Amino acid sequence: MDFPGHSLPVRGVAESQSEMTELILPNDTNTLGNLLGGRLMHFIDLVGAMAAYRHARTHVVTASMDHIDFIAPVHVGDLLILKSSLNRAFNTSMEVGVKVWVENTIAGMHRHVASAYLTFVAIDSQGRRVPVPQLAPESEDEKRRFADAARRRELRQRELERKRAAKPAEVEVQGSVRPGRN
Ligand SMILES: CC(C)(COP(=O)(O)OP(=O)(O)OC[C@H]1O[C@@H](n2cnc3c(N)ncnc32)[C@H](O)[C@@H]1OP(=O)(O)O)[C@@H](O)C(=O)NCCC(=O)NCCS
C-alpha cells in the first residue's frame, strides 16, 4: 500500500522506551498463588502498546505476539517489571520488544521471567492503516535488534502466507461471512 504525500519524522529508540511495574495480587494468580500466563500476556500487550504509541503517535492495534517462554514463576506479592521499546518500524507496522523481570519484594532479587516480540499496526480514528515514522537505531544493541526484526518479519510473513493458502474459502451467507466447506 502506498501513502503518497506523507512525510514523517525519524525517531530514535529512546523515544519509545516504556516501563511498567505491577504488584502481583491474588486476583492475578492461580490456585497456587502463581501469576496466570494470560495475565502476564495482558501486561506485555499493554507495555508493548505504550512503546508503539510513543513511536507512532496515533492509534495502534496488536497484530501479533510471537511465542513466549515463561522462564520462571511469579508469585503473589512479587513486583513485575516490564520494559518495552521499538525494534523496527516498517510501513504501517512496528515490532516492539518486551522484557519482563520479577523482583522479590523482601529479598530485592531480580530475575528475568519472560520476553516477547509484538507487532502493532498504526491506524487513524476511522480504523484506516497509516504509515509510521521510521526508526533510527544508534547503539550496537539497537542495530542488532533492528536487523533481527527484519528477519523475524520475513518469517511471520511466510507463516501468514502459508496459513492464508491453507484456509478454506469463505462464503457469503445472507449478508454474513462463514467459513466454506471444501
Ligand atoms: C492487524 C490488521 C490491522 C492487519 O490488517 P490487514 O488488512 O490484514 O493488513 P495487511 O495484511 O495488508 O498488513 C498490514 C500490515 O500489518 C502487518 N501484519 C498483518 N498481519 C500481521 C501479523 N499477523 N503479524 C505481524 N504483522 C502483521 C503486515 O506485515 C503489514 O505491515 P506493513 O504495513 O508495515 O508492511 C488487522 O488484521 C486487524 O485489524 N486485526 C485486529 C487487530 C486487533 O483488534 N487487535 C487486538 C487484539 S483482539
The ligand as an ORCA input file, in Angstrom:
! r2SCAN-3c Opt
* xyz 0 1
  C      -3.662     -6.133     12.160
  C      -4.556     -5.704     10.993
  C      -4.741     -4.195     11.044
  C      -3.826     -6.072      9.696
  O      -4.694     -5.724      8.654
  P      -4.648     -6.454      7.213
  O      -5.675     -5.889      6.361
  O      -4.557     -7.913      7.415
  O      -3.324     -5.850      6.676
  P      -2.199     -6.374      5.726
  O      -2.105     -7.852      5.563
  O      -2.304     -5.545      4.498
  O      -0.907     -5.919      6.585
  C      -0.785     -4.614      7.096
  C       0.439     -4.540      7.940
  O       0.284     -5.364      9.097
  C       1.268     -6.373      9.139
  N       0.615     -7.581      9.629
  C      -0.593     -8.053      9.273
  N      -0.849     -9.180      9.956
  C       0.208     -9.391     10.767
  C       0.541    -10.399     11.714
  N      -0.276    -11.407     11.994
  N       1.724    -10.310     12.354
  C       2.578     -9.297     12.107
  N       2.320     -8.311     11.211
  C       1.147     -8.366     10.560
  C       1.751     -6.524      7.699
  O       3.055     -7.042      7.632
  C       1.682     -5.088      7.216
  O       2.796     -4.369      7.706
  P       3.426     -3.102      6.891
  O       2.296     -2.157      6.568
  O       4.371     -2.484      7.869
  O       4.102     -3.638      5.673
  C      -5.944     -6.420     11.022
  O      -5.753     -7.796     10.842
  C      -6.691     -6.157     12.318
  O      -7.319     -5.127     12.495
  N      -6.638     -7.132     13.280
  C      -7.296     -6.974     14.551
  C      -6.406     -6.179     15.497
  C      -6.950     -6.168     16.903
  O      -8.100     -5.945     17.121
  N      -6.071     -6.429     17.858
  C      -6.420     -6.539     19.225
  C      -6.499     -7.970     19.628
  S      -8.124     -8.503     19.841
*
